[in-house]
């Protein structure tokens, strides 16, 4: 599965690779972070990643916080599930429903879900 979204100042690409018998435990997620002025932080930034069943509202089905390295253009890559001993929960993928990813940078509001 590959998806790319542009929303305001966020551009994100997700890629998950799985064979017919396997469920991904880690999902590579790449995005771009900029502040309100369009400037990239260009350093390590704390980011909260959350998966939801709904595009708006509702409690997260899963969440984790990672410190991501952001380059001078604002690009970063994270492995979702990396901070958890078993990666992403298998039931997130076996429920046969859409998942929405929310990304929140440190003390900022969560970006629109993708």
Legacy VTK file of the C-alpha trace (Angstrom):
# vtk DataFile Version 3.0
C-alpha trace
ASCII
DATASET POLYDATA
POINTS 114 float
0.000 0.000 0.000
1.372 3.404 -0.921
-0.391 6.664 -0.252
0.639 10.271 -0.650
-1.233 13.208 0.763
-0.724 16.944 0.709
-2.623 18.915 3.319
-1.606 22.422 4.303
2.049 22.156 5.194
2.184 18.367 5.474
3.160 15.934 2.764
3.187 12.298 3.754
3.931 9.046 2.009
3.297 5.664 3.560
4.491 2.327 2.337
3.582 -1.062 3.764
4.756 -4.290 2.221
3.197 -7.609 3.164
2.922 -11.002 1.566
-0.409 -12.795 1.551
0.549 -14.713 4.717
2.135 -11.868 6.708
0.890 -8.744 8.424
3.373 -5.833 8.613
4.670 -5.179 12.128
6.530 -2.016 11.118
5.303 0.513 8.572
7.670 3.035 6.984
6.149 6.519 7.027
7.741 9.570 5.412
6.539 13.106 5.752
7.494 16.757 5.781
7.386 19.007 8.827
7.387 22.788 8.693
6.275 25.521 11.048
3.606 28.140 10.278
6.236 30.175 8.407
7.172 27.219 6.189
10.528 26.678 7.924
11.818 23.174 8.611
13.005 22.395 12.147
16.146 20.685 10.765
16.794 18.725 13.953
15.364 15.956 16.109
11.671 16.513 16.871
9.226 14.584 19.066
6.288 13.329 16.995
3.169 11.458 18.145
1.733 9.048 15.579
-1.837 7.799 16.169
-4.121 5.478 14.186
-7.879 6.111 14.252
-10.983 4.387 12.896
-12.503 7.770 11.938
-11.182 10.627 9.827
-12.293 13.104 12.526
-12.868 12.620 16.243
-12.752 9.413 18.231
-10.077 7.939 20.426
-6.895 6.527 18.887
-6.783 2.774 18.289
-3.000 2.907 18.657
-0.435 5.600 19.395
3.310 6.027 19.888
5.809 8.854 20.335
9.085 8.898 18.417
11.976 11.302 18.107
12.523 11.771 14.369
15.459 13.365 12.575
14.202 16.138 10.285
16.507 17.295 7.495
16.987 20.933 6.419
14.084 20.655 3.947
11.733 19.248 6.612
11.692 15.620 5.404
11.720 12.718 7.849
11.101 8.980 7.883
9.789 6.921 10.795
9.052 3.231 11.290
5.608 3.083 12.888
5.602 0.413 15.586
9.350 0.752 16.185
8.990 1.762 19.856
6.687 -1.158 20.702
8.099 -4.629 21.521
5.739 -6.350 19.033
5.465 -3.491 16.526
1.988 -2.566 15.306
-0.858 -4.693 16.715
-1.974 -7.383 14.239
-5.674 -6.636 14.895
-5.269 -3.180 13.313
-4.823 -4.937 9.974
-7.216 -7.853 10.375
-10.288 -5.722 11.172
-10.793 -4.961 7.437
-11.526 -1.289 8.067
-9.807 1.910 6.988
-7.299 3.454 9.364
-6.549 7.171 9.601
-3.108 8.371 10.664
-2.764 11.465 12.829
0.615 13.169 13.214
1.249 15.656 16.016
4.552 17.467 16.411
5.564 18.229 20.017
3.334 21.019 21.401
1.428 21.633 18.136
-2.096 20.516 17.223
-2.516 17.245 15.363
-2.260 17.676 11.585
-5.281 16.644 9.452
-5.489 12.860 9.367
-4.456 10.950 6.290
LINES 1 115
114 0 1 2 3 4 5 6 7 8 9 10 11 12 13 14 15 16 17 18 19 20 21 22 23 24 25 26 27 28 29 30 31 32 33 34 35 36 37 38 39 40 41 42 43 44 45 46 47 48 49 50 51 52 53 54 55 56 57 58 59 60 61 62 63 64 65 66 67 68 69 70 71 72 73 74 75 76 77 78 79 80 81 82 83 84 85 86 87 88 89 90 91 92 93 94 95 96 97 98 99 100 101 102 103 104 105 106 107 108 109 110 111 112 113
